[in-house]
């Protein structure tokens, strides 16, 4: 991995470039440069919401930073979009807007008071599905998209393109569950399902002083992990003589 730097006005953040030109972003260094609370962000950057990797970061003239938590390009952009400008300091808000403008052009986040329209519901679900398929190898993306979309239709009784506003919250939870189960079946984690549930609950509880409302991403992660834990427990009981 070679290190490069992104400079935007007075903000400078490092990133890594792999041998196949994929970018990885060392999140602690980025949070510190932006003025964000690293411990709060670290709790949010764990599976199943994200799939971070660890890399050593060697910046010229600075001590080697070992095993830094990094996000891929697609997940880094997802993280940038998920941050709430209202819940960070004015200095961090300015740097956040600088990064969003750099990556997305003129950024116009949806306000909390504006409910999703019927046409927005499929767009939200497609964005979640596209986020996952973009992490797969290009030759596998079409098959993965069809597999997950078919499972969603079978489980919910309607296709992603047919989702309505009143179905969106449940549909997000359902799609998150399907993706989570798909990933665990392909790449089992060393962390048990119950440990994942505990970690998600802890991140929600720890965020209470700073956050009044439960985020949809937290809600979906909690639902899918508890559902998977229940299925696992039911399977264990079923196998016992």
DASUL-V271309 format. One record per run of one state. SS is the DSSP state (A for helix, B for strand, O for the rest). FROM is the first residue (numbers start at 0). TO is the last residue. If there is no record, write none. Layout:
BEGIN
SS:FROM:TO
SS:FROM:TO
END
This chain:
BEGIN
O:0:0
B:1:7
O:8:9
B:10:16
O:17:21
B:22:25
A:26:33
O:34:36
A:37:43
O:44:51
B:52:56
O:57:63
B:64:71
A:72:81
O:82:83
A:84:86
O:87:88
A:89:103
O:104:116
A:117:132
O:133:136
A:137:155
O:156:158
A:159:161
O:162:163
A:164:185
O:186:191
A:192:205
O:206:214
A:215:238
O:239:240
END
